[in-house]
Amino acid sequence: MIQPNVKNEWGNLKEIIVGSAINAQVPTVGDKCLHNIDYAHLSDEEFQNRPSGLYPQKIIDETEEDLNRIAEQLTEIGVKVHRPLERDFSQPIKTDNWEVDGYYNYCPRDSMFVINDKVIATPMTLRHRSDEANTCKPLFDPNSWVDAPKPKLLDSIYQRDNLSIPTLLDGEPVFDAANVIKHNNDILYLVSNTGNKDGAKWLERYCKENFGNEYNVHTAEGVYAYIHIDTTFVFVGEGKVLLNPSRVDHNNIPEFLKPFDKIWSPDMVVTNVLEDWCSASPWLGMNILPINDKLCMVEERQTHLIHELKKWGIETLPVKMRHSRTFSGGPHCVTLDVVRDEK
């Protein structure tokens, strides 16, 4: 069983979870939650006509092939790899207030936040992903597992009236784990459609109650309102951060990052995508996984980024991810580092 231990994003990687594309689908239940979070830019009619159900089988097969190869590449460099349990995501997820179907196992990063010797199953934004972490729960030592309080996720917490602000409102703590990254004693939390301020306050309280004064939680606001943090900020070493220049500037960068070495990402190589399948922007190419502070896993087509990282003394482990934008997950999203040496 996994005994988690992670304090930052770049310590020497020892154990990791790699996601799966088996049974991956876009939910068929198109409720207010799904519309407001993943499809807020679509009209009611466009939303009703979106593709849903299983991804095309050829794309699932090729994606699973790519993930299996990533697992092999990590194993080849000495990293122990774990995989989620299989699940039928067409099955219903029910509470007293709603019933939906599920998404996928592709992005373990989204639902679990590993900090010190704990793994927190976070209070996810989408009803359709609210119990996704359970496909990994049996992998962990039970003493390390923390279930954050489950939010009710009522319709009232979502809005599409003003798309200049997040479509996720406050009212209860809600956040995806992929809204949060660690830099030793500092935690950076992106306020966005997938993480509200109440979520940041809950995380701050949790850390205080369980780790004393070890951690400071910093919120990034007014930077990027759509979803997760890891196409905007990526910690690649001590005091070193990769930044998205289309979203971050010297005015909105969080205060504690101002002294850092800043690697401004070059433009991405635009890769293929099925646009209608809730796809990610080209900036998904910035979604890289540090193996240590001298080596990062990068999607192989992102040659400009590979060249830029090399200027900073960071080598790359190129990986093939043919459908990463269609599935909305690059090397960072499809993995969850669960054990790292501090240095």
SEZADREN-331796 format. One record per residue: residue in one letter; z, y, x of N, C-alpha, C in turn. Coordinates in steps of 0.001 Angstrom, whole numbers, plus 500000, padded with zeros to 6 digits. Layout:
<recs>
  res     n_Z     n_Y     n_X    ca_Z    ca_Y    ca_X     c_Z     c_Y     c_X
    a       Z       Y       X       Z       Y       X       Z       Y       X
...
</recs>
This chain:
<recs>
  res     n_Z     n_Y     n_X    ca_Z    ca_Y    ca_X     c_Z     c_Y     c_X
    m  500000  498793  500842  500000  500000  500000  500000  501252  500873
    i  499360  502299  500370  499253  503533  501139  500607  504245  501167
    q  501045  504613  502369  502211  505481  502553  501644  506848  502970
    p  501415  507764  502019  500693  508998  502353  501456  509884  503324
    n  500704  510607  504129  501306  511583  505040  500219  512562  505488
    v  500164  513713  504855  499165  514729  505177  499816  516108  505112
    k  499641  516894  506160  500201  518254  506188  499122  519336  506298
    n  497919  518950  506683  496834  519937  506777  495504  519238  506574
    e  494416  519984  506709  493092  519467  506408  492358  518911  507626
    w  492950  518999  508819  492191  518671  510030  492933  517765  511004
    g  494155  517349  510702  494845  516407  511578  494027  515125  511731
    n  494273  514386  512769  493472  513205  513074  493512  512203  511917
    l  492356  511955  511308  492270  511155  510083  492536  509680  510373
    k  493455  509071  509606  493825  507669  509777  493450  506806  508573
    e  493696  507319  507359  493384  506558  506147  492796  507495  505095
    i  491890  506946  504280  491175  507778  503313  490754  506934  502114
    i  490600  507585  500969  489968  506974  499796  488550  507508  499692
    v  487594  506632  499489  486203  507021  499248  485872  506657  497810
    g  485301  507592  497070  485032  507405  495651  483946  506389  495363
    s  483621  506263  494072  482649  505276  493612  481777  505890  492521
    a  480523  505432  492448  479620  505884  491391  479492  504865  490270
    i  480178  503724  490376  480058  502666  489367  480543  503188  488009
    n  479719  503003  486986  480011  503422  485601  480114  504941  485442
    a  479571  505714  486389  479657  507180  486292  478866  507681  485088
    q  479466  508614  484370  478795  509192  483212  479182  510653  483047
    v  478357  511352  482275  478740  512657  481749  479292  512391  480351
    p  480478  512932  480017  481100  512586  478729  480166  512819  477546
    t  480260  511912  476570  479462  512056  475352  480161  512935  474320
    v  481509  513054  474441  482260  513890  473498  482194  515334  473987
    g  481409  516139  473299  481215  517527  473704  482139  518459  472946
    d  483382  518554  473373  484364  519389  472690  484447  520775  473337
    k  485363  521597  472835  485522  522957  473357  485919  522943  474823
    c  486759  521992  475198  487209  521867  476581  486018  521706  477520
    l  485165  520733  477267  484022  520467  478136  483056  521648  478164
    h  482811  522234  477002  481896  523382  476916  482415  524554  477742
    n  483703  524850  477612  484264  526034  478259  484422  525878  479768
    i  484647  524666  480248  484894  524470  481678  483608  524158  482437
    d  482893  523137  482028  481719  522707  482793  480415  523357  482353
    y  480370  523855  481121  479092  524355  480575  479249  525734  479939
    a  480126  526550  480468  480417  527838  479823  479186  528738  479735
    h  478224  528530  480624  477020  529362  480650  476018  528972  479566
    l  476233  527856  478877  475286  527390  477869  475661  527885  476472
    s  474643  528172  475661  474871  528489  474254  475323  527222  473525
    d  475790  527380  472291  476221  526218  471508  475081  525216  471375
    e  473885  525705  471103  472736  524807  470921  472377  524099  472222
    e  472364  524851  473323  472060  524240  474621  473102  523186  474987
    f  474345  523472  474694  475413  522529  475005  475256  521239  474208
    q  474929  521352  472939  474762  520159  472115  473588  519301  472587
    n  472606  519921  473236  471413  519199  473680  471476  518757  475138
    r  472647  518903  475778  472763  518525  477188  472652  517009  477342
    p  472208  516511  478497  472243  515069  478734  473689  514573  478799
    s  473920  513384  478323  475265  512797  478410  475141  511286  478480
    g  476267  510625  478680  476258  509188  478864  476071  508831  480328
    l  475767  507568  480598  475606  507103  481971  474530  507899  482702
    y  474804  508223  483968  473745  508780  484810  472615  507746  484910
    p  471385  508185  485206  470304  507215  485387  470693  506142  486402
    q  470395  504872  486052  470889  503758  486867  470399  503823  488309
    k  469173  504270  488520  468652  504383  489885  469502  505342  490719
    i  469945  506446  490092  470757  507436  490795  472161  506876  491058
    i  472716  506148  490088  474015  505503  490313  473922  504528  491483
    d  472877  503711  491505  472733  502701  492555  472578  503342  493927
    e  471747  504381  494010  471534  505038  495304  472793  505766  495763
    t  473528  506341  494821  474765  507045  495168  475822  506061  495654
    e  475936  504933  494982  476893  503920  495421  476517  503390  496803
    e  475231  503235  497035  474765  502817  498366  475178  503835  499427
    d  475020  505130  499112  475405  506188  500060  476907  506199  500299
    l  477701  506024  499236  479164  506007  499384  479620  504802  500204
    n  478986  503653  499977  479328  502469  500768  479032  502701  502248
    r  477927  503389  502533  477593  503677  503930  478586  504663  504536
    i  479031  505654  503759  480060  506581  504237  481327  505815  504581
    a  481718  504885  503716  482906  504061  503988  482730  503283  505289
    e  481525  502758  505524  481250  502016  506763  481342  502933  507982
    q  480768  504144  507865  480801  505086  508996  482237  505465  509362
    l  483066  505656  508346  484467  505979  508617  485183  504793  509258
    t  484914  503609  508755  485521  502413  509340  485114  502256  510807
    e  483850  502554  511088  483337  502416  512452  484040  503329  513451
    i  484597  504452  512979  485304  505350  513902  486824  505161  513808
    g  487249  504067  513174  488661  503703  513199  489498  504176  512030
    v  488859  504671  510972  489598  505135  509793  489703  503988  508785
    k  490899  503769  508245  491087  502754  507210  490646  503318  505868
    v  489756  502595  505178  489146  503094  503945  489655  502302  502747
    h  490028  503024  501689  490423  502442  500408  489405  502886  499357
    r  489266  502108  498287  488349  502454  497189  489090  502394  495852
    p  488693  503206  494880  489350  503179  493563  489082  501865  492829
    l  489900  501583  491836  489644  500458  490950  488486  500806  490016
    e  487709  499806  489634  486619  500042  488685  487180  500307  487291
    r  486412  501098  486518  486855  501425  485163  485641  501711  484291
    d  485758  501422  483009  484731  501762  482029  485048  503147  481481
    f  484276  504149  481899  484585  505527  481528  484086  505902  480134
    s  483435  504961  479455  483038  505227  478067  484188  504990  477094
    q  485273  504378  477582  486413  504083  476712  487175  505362  476352
    p  487789  505408  475160  488447  506647  474715  489731  506970  475468
    i  489980  508261  475602  491235  508797  476109  491842  509586  474951
    k  493041  509217  474525  493593  509777  473291  494957  510416  473524
    t  495201  511516  472810  496549  512061  472639  496714  512352  471145
    d  497847  512941  470773  498054  513310  469369  497113  514427  468940
    n  496519  515139  469893  495740  516342  469571  494234  516192  469756
    w  493780  515194  470507  492344  515054  470757  492007  513649  471226
    e  490700  513334  471162  490179  512061  471669  488834  512320  472321
    v  488686  511855  473560  487452  512070  474325  487122  510779  475076
    d  485982  510796  475792  485695  509722  476737  485779  510279  478155
    g  485500  509449  479153  485778  509834  480528  484573  510292  481325
    y  484774  510434  482646  483752  510952  483564  483399  509887  484603
    y  484156  509872  485725  483770  508963  486806  484857  508846  487867
    n  484585  507990  488853  485474  507788  490005  484892  508435  491254
    y  483905  509269  491086  483130  509772  492225  483939  510710  493116
    c  484844  511495  492530  485553  512545  493281  487065  512346  493231
    p  487624  511451  494051  489085  511297  494051  489821  512566  494459
    r  489163  513449  495206  489759  514720  495635  490200  515567  494454
    d  489510  515424  493318  489725  516336  492199  491057  516135  491500
    s  491578  514908  491520  492713  514601  490649  494032  514341  491368
    m  494007  514265  492716  495237  513944  493468  495398  514894  494644
    f  496586  515461  494768  496910  516372  495864  497962  515716  496747
    v  497586  515420  497989  498494  514763  498929  499173  515823  499787
    i  500503  515815  499775  501275  516777  500552  502500  516069  501122
    n  502636  516130  502458  503695  515376  503128  503574  513895  502765
    d  504657  513316  502238  504645  511895  501901  504501  511657  500398
    k  503977  512653  499679  503806  512537  498234  502335  512706  497847
    v  501950  512063  496757  500636  512285  496160  500875  512680  494710
    i  500416  513884  494369  500641  514438  493037  499394  514225  492189
    a  499529  513497  491084  498463  513427  490093  498532  514731  489301
    t  497590  515620  489547  497702  516992  489045  497373  517085  487549
    p  497820  518161  486890  497575  518356  485455  496146  518863  485232
    m  495210  517937  485151  493776  518232  485182  493316  519114  484025
    t  492276  519881  484303  491746  520852  483346  490967  520206  482215
    l  490158  519207  482545  489330  518547  481536  490091  517384  480886
    r  490118  517368  479580  490700  516230  478872  490047  514931  479341
    h  488752  514994  479597  487965  513816  479944  488350  513229  481308
    r  489090  514007  482112  489484  513534  483442  491006  513463  483580
    s  491715  513558  482467  493167  513737  482504  493911  512526  483060
    d  493315  511328  482993  493999  510161  483554  493173  509490  484649
    e  492260  510240  485242  491357  509686  486258  492103  509165  487485
    a  493200  509826  487831  493958  509422  489019  494506  508005  488895
    n  494612  507484  487673  495170  506150  487491  494330  505061  488142
    t  493055  505346  488417  492219  504350  489090  492603  504211  490565
    c  493411  505129  491081  493885  505051  492469  495384  504796  492566
    k  496099  504974  491478  497569  504850  491516  498036  503522  492107
    p  497411  502375  491783  497897  501103  492344  497742  500989  493861
    l  496959  501876  494472  496765  501828  495923  497984  502349  496680
    f  498836  503139  496011  499911  503869  496685  501264  503192  496536
    d  502101  503396  497521  503521  503062  497403  504067  503815  496185
    p  504663  503122  495210  505158  503795  494003  506122  504938  494288
    n  506872  504857  495385  507832  505916  495708  507153  507217  496123
    s  505862  507133  496438  505145  508336  496877  504441  509037  495715
    w  504353  508367  494569  503520  508862  493465  504301  509841  492590
    v  503676  510982  492284  504274  511998  491419  503293  512330  490303
    d  503698  512104  489069  502888  512523  487925  503337  513919  487510
    a  502485  514910  487722  502798  516255  487217  502884  516201  485695
    p  503669  517090  485067  503756  517098  483607  502372  517225  482972
    k  502097  516368  481994  500797  516377  481330  500677  517603  480413
    p  499657  518430  480596  499463  519552  479674  498910  519066  478335
    k  499135  519850  477298  498603  519487  475973  497103  519699  475892
    l  496588  520689  476646  495155  520997  476664  494613  521233  475244
    l  495297  522099  474516  494831  522483  473182  493645  523432  473300
    d  492884  523578  472235  491714  524463  472260  492081  525885  472662
    s  493307  526295  472357  493724  527683  472594  493793  528058  474071
    i  493767  527079  474973  493878  527403  476396  492507  527666  477034
    y  491437  527510  476261  490074  527705  476764  489408  528885  476061
    q  488576  529632  476794  487867  530771  476195  486474  530926  476817
    r  485517  531403  475999  484183  531755  476498  483790  533164  476080
    d  484740  533938  475567  484429  535281  475096  484126  536237  476241
    n  484753  536022  477402  484585  536916  478550  484383  536062  479795
    l  483132  535884  480191  482836  535014  481322  483029  535707  482666
    s  483521  536944  482655  483847  537617  483919  485237  537221  484416
    i  485974  536503  483568  487286  535985  483956  487263  534472  483775
    p  488220  533749  484345  488221  532292  484161  488254  531892  482696
    t  487576  530800  482390  487558  530292  481014  488803  529470  480704
    l  489600  529162  481732  490904  528512  481552  491981  529582  481509
    l  492758  529600  480429  493799  530604  480254  495152  530060  480700
    d  496137  530960  480790  497514  530551  481038  498153  530083  479725
    g  499365  529552  479834  500074  529040  478667  500813  527764  478993
    e  500311  527019  479981  500951  525822  480516  500318  525564  481876
    p  501016  524878  482790  500446  524622  484113  499266  523652  484040
    v  498107  524107  484529  496894  523290  484547  496158  523568  485857
    f  495855  522524  486621  495003  522700  487795  494488  521368  488304
    d  493258  521381  488785  492704  520236  489493  493201  520273  490934
    a  493392  519100  491512  493842  519039  492908  492840  519709  493844
    a  491567  519698  493474  490533  520294  494324  490536  521821  494282
    n  491504  522412  493587  491711  523857  493653  492619  524250  494811
    v  493101  523254  495575  494177  523498  496534  493838  522892  497891
    i  494058  523664  498976  493925  523144  500337  495137  523568  501166
    k  495376  522834  502265  496609  523008  503051  496311  523490  504460
    h  497123  524445  504929  497099  524858  506329  498539  524822  506826
    n  498974  523621  507222  500360  523413  507642  501324  523883  506566
    n  502062  524955  506802  503075  525396  505835  502522  526337  504767
    d  501238  526594  504808  500604  527479  503825  499650  526688  502945
    i  499756  526898  501646  498892  526248  500663  498063  527332  499994
    l  496741  527148  499977  495844  528107  499339  495386  527535  498009
    y  495585  528304  496942  495320  527866  495565  494317  528829  494937
    l  493182  528302  494487  492143  529127  493866  492377  529231  492367
    v  492584  530451  491875  492656  530693  490437  491221  530737  489915
    s  490904  529820  488993  489515  529686  488540  489494  528969  487200
    n  488309  528525  486776  488187  527756  485539  488940  526433  485598
    t  489300  525977  486804  489989  524693  486932  491377  524832  487557
    g  491944  526018  487477  493305  526212  487956  493851  527552  487488
    n  494896  527538  486657  495435  528812  486173  496655  529241  486990
    k  497126  530449  486745  498273  530973  487490  499537  530174  487196
    d  499652  529665  485971  500805  528827  485642  500821  527569  486507
    g  499642  527050  486836  499565  525888  487718  500077  526201  489111
    a  499713  527373  489627  500183  527791  490954  501698  527937  490967
    k  502257  528475  489876  503710  528638  489796  504406  527286  489751
    w  503817  526329  489025  504418  524991  488980  504403  524359  490370
    l  503279  524474  491081  503177  523884  492416  504192  524521  493366
    e  504354  525825  493253  505334  526529  494080  506750  526012  493793
    r  507075  525824  492510  508394  525306  492133  508583  523883  492641
    y  507547  523067  492483  507649  521686  492940  507936  521629  494442
    c  507184  522399  495213  507379  522406  496663  508776  522891  497033
    k  509241  523910  496344  510570  524456  496616  511658  523422  496341
    e  511510  522729  495207  512530  521757  494806  512534  520512  495690
    n  511367  520160  496246  511254  518907  496983  511167  519074  498496
    f  510728  520254  498957  510560  520467  500394  511279  521719  500891
    g  512119  522306  500048  512854  523501  500452  511920  524669  500710
    n  512116  525338  501847  511300  526520  502164  510109  526191  503070
    e  509708  524911  503076  508667  524479  504016  507301  525080  503696
    y  507019  525331  502389  505669  525728  502009  505639  527086  501298
    n  504564  527825  501589  504243  529046  500858  502931  528833  500120
    v  502910  529147  498822  501701  529013  498016  501046  530382  497881
    h  499806  530489  498323  499036  531736  498243  497924  531552  497214
    t  497770  532495  496311  496674  532411  495344  495493  533251  495814
    a  494302  532706  495591  493059  533459  495785  492528  533796  494403
    e  492440  535099  494112  491979  535546  492794  490810  536503  492964
    g  489929  536515  491966  488786  537418  492017  487809  537076  493124
    v  487791  535808  493528  486895  535360  494599  485755  534540  494019
    y  486120  533513  493258  485137  532585  492693  485787  531958  491485
    a  485234  532199  490300  485913  531798  489068  485446  530464  488520
    y  484396  529858  489110  483853  528675  488439  484783  527473  488569
    i  484666  526668  489623  485587  525523  489656  486357  525438  490974
    h  486066  524471  491829  486982  524098  492912  486849  524963  494155
    i  487851  524836  495041  487980  525737  496193  487075  525366  497360
    d  486641  524094  497424  486089  523583  498678  484593  523819  498893
    t  484023  524753  498145  482720  525314  498522  482867  526816  498813
    t  484110  527254  498950  484405  528667  499210  485256  528840  500463
    f  486317  528039  500581  487195  528034  501757  487327  526596  502261
    v  487166  526390  503565  487413  525073  504167  488162  525287  505482
    f  489383  524752  505582  490114  524811  506852  489559  523732  507773
    v  489094  524137  508957  488499  523184  509892  489327  523040  511168
    g  490438  523761  511265  491312  523665  512426  492445  524659  512294
    e  493353  524622  513243  494475  525563  513255  493945  526992  513345
    g  494246  527810  512309  493807  529198  512321  492308  529375  512280
    k  491598  528417  511679  490128  528458  511667  489639  528060  510276
    v  488831  528930  509651  488402  528683  508280  486904  528944  508136
    l  486239  528023  507445  484831  528187  507072  484791  528905  505731
    l  483981  529972  505647  483961  530829  504465  482561  530923  503866
    n  482521  531056  502550  481275  531255  501815  480996  532756  501730
    p  479970  533246  502429  479748  534695  502480  479226  535288  501182
    s  478796  534440  500247  478340  534965  498961  479505  535216  498006
    r  480702  534748  498376  481874  534901  497505  483023  535639  498185
    v  483184  535412  499484  484327  535959  500225  483860  537129  501080
    d  484652  538199  501094  484383  539311  502013  485717  539838  502532
    h  485669  540876  503329  486890  541393  503945  487825  542051  502928
    n  487310  542339  501740  488140  542972  500713  488906  541964  499859
    n  488291  540807  499586  488958  539867  498671  489546  538641  499366
    i  489419  538565  500683  489982  537420  501397  491511  537457  501302
    p  492150  536324  501024  493627  536322  500945  494253  536861  502232
    e  495338  537579  502081  495948  538307  503189  496278  537391  504368
    f  496814  536204  504090  497257  535359  505206  496083  534813  506025
    l  494859  534895  505474  493682  534422  506215  493066  535496  507114
    k  493499  536732  506967  492847  537820  507712  492894  537642  509224
    p  493974  537100  509820  493981  536918  511276  493202  535683  511751
    f  492729  534833  510841  492097  533575  511221  490758  533808  511919
    d  490331  532825  512716  488939  532764  513154  488099  532425  511938
    k  487097  533248  511658  486301  533095  510440  484894  532616  510807
    i  484543  531449  510293  483191  530926  510447  482461  531216  509140
    w  481533  532158  509185  480778  532520  507988  479618  531539  507845
    s  479625  530801  506759  478626  529754  506578  477223  530340  506514
    p  476260  529705  507172  474867  530100  506973  474406  529665  505588
    d  473222  530117  505183  472659  529667  503914  472477  528154  503936
    m  472620  527570  502782  472471  526126  502656  471000  525724  502610
    v  470718  524530  503082  469425  523907  502830  469461  523418  501383
    v  468543  523904  500559  468548  523548  499132  468039  522117  498974
    t  468865  521277  498365  468536  519859  498214  468212  519528  496764
    n  467682  518313  496558  467227  517893  495233  468385  517772  494253
    v  468075  517933  492970  469120  517879  491943  468484  517672  490571
    l  469193  516952  489688  468843  516933  488269  469592  518086  487615
    e  468903  519175  487378  469547  520438  486990  470380  520324  485719
    d  469950  519526  484766  470617  519510  483461  471903  518697  483441
    w  472174  517918  484515  473301  516991  484504  474555  517626  485104
    c  474929  518798  484612  476147  519469  485074  476189  519514  486603
    s  475128  519992  487188  474929  519903  488632  475642  521024  489383
    a  475795  520827  490685  476438  521812  491553  475399  522730  492171
    s  475846  523902  492619  474964  524860  493274  474628  524376  494679
    p  473626  525000  495333  473316  524625  496724  474505  524771  497673
    w  475502  525610  497307  476655  525797  498187  477500  524533  498315
    l  477179  523486  497552  477870  522219  497747  477685  521708  499180
    g  476640  522166  499857  476433  521774  501255  477581  522180  502169
    m  478385  523156  501732  479553  523606  502503  480748  522673  502334
    n  480622  521695  501467  481704  520786  501099  481827  519699  502169
    i  482484  520041  503279  482545  519159  504442  483945  518586  504619
    l  484035  517447  505304  485315  516781  505524  485666  516780  507005
    p  486714  517501  507432  487160  517381  508815  487754  515993  509090
    i  487267  515355  510142  487851  514100  510631  489007  514439  511567
    n  488819  515480  512345  489853  516101  513171  489361  517513  513457
    d  490008  518244  514349  489599  519636  514554  488376  519786  515456
    k  487787  518652  515860  486579  518690  516687  485405  517950  516058
    l  485616  517396  514852  484581  516576  514207  484673  516713  512698
    c  483541  517014  512055  483486  517123  510598  482357  516260  510046
    m  482601  515655  508891  481548  514948  508160  480760  515972  507344
    v  479443  515979  507528  478563  516958  506876  477356  516215  506298
    e  476892  516620  505117  475678  516044  504551  474519  516306  505518
    e  473751  515272  505832  472822  515302  506958  471719  516354  506853
    r  471398  516800  505657  470326  517789  505510  470780  519217  505802
    q  472095  519425  505953  472606  520786  506171  472548  521145  507667
    t  471342  521236  508167  471123  521435  509605  471582  522815  510085
    h  471462  523837  509248  471917  525182  509645  473437  525196  509846
    l  474147  524558  508940  475606  524491  509046  476015  523640  510250
    i  475328  522534  510475  475612  521690  511634  475473  522495  512925
    h  474431  523306  513000  474194  524149  514184  475297  525192  514337
    e  475720  525803  513224  476753  526841  513276  478097  526253  513715
    l  478446  525096  513185  479705  524468  513578  479711  524132  515069
    k  478583  523716  515582  478489  523368  517004  478805  524572  517881
    k  478424  525777  517431  478737  527001  518186  480248  527172  518344
    w  481008  526648  517390  482469  526775  517395  483143  525541  518005
    g  482363  524697  518652  482925  523516  519305  483231  522374  518368
    i  482607  522362  517174  482856  521308  516195  481608  520434  516078
    e  481751  519173  516443  480669  518207  516296  480622  517710  514859
    t  479541  517029  514503  479398  516583  513118  479062  515098  513049
    l  479546  514483  511976  479173  513130  511605  478266  513255  510384
    p  476941  513203  510576  476027  513383  509440  476059  512171  508507
    v  476057  512419  507197  476036  511343  506209  474959  511626  505174
    k  474420  510553  504624  473379  510673  503596  474046  510728  502225
    m  473730  511771  501453  474221  511894  500081  473063  512409  499235
    r  472208  511474  498804  470949  511856  498162  471139  512625  496866
    h  472220  512364  496152  472391  512964  494819  473702  513735  494712
    s  474147  514312  495805  475447  514985  495808  475501  516139  494809
    r  474427  516917  494691  474454  518044  493748  474416  517564  492307
    t  473675  516517  492022  473629  515981  490664  475004  515483  490234
    f  475733  514839  491160  477063  514323  490856  478158  515358  491109
    s  477814  516503  491668  478766  517589  491932  479863  517178  492900
    g  479471  516604  494041  480473  516264  495040  479865  515952  496390
    g  480309  516673  497439  479889  516413  498802  480940  515597  499540
    p  480877  515559  500883  481792  514728  501663  483276  514984  501412
    h  483660  516240  501131  485065  516543  500859  485472  516051  499482
    c  484628  516304  498480  484946  515919  497101  485067  514412  496934
    v  484181  513646  497580  484120  512203  497320  485146  511422  498132
    t  485995  512123  498854  487021  511478  499665  488384  512093  499374
    l  489421  511377  499734  490782  511918  499688  491518  511402  500914
    d  491767  512294  501865  492516  511899  503057  493972  511661  502659
    v  494481  510476  502991  495830  510107  502568  496795  509939  503734
    v  496275  509738  504956  497111  509700  506140  496391  510423  507267
    r  497063  511399  507863  496570  512100  509042  497711  512222  510050
    d  497382  512098  511338  498319  512523  512374  498365  514032  512356
    e  499558  514607  512542  499646  516072  512528  498763  516670  513623
    k  498700  516061  514780  497807  516465  515875  497874  515423  516950
</recs>
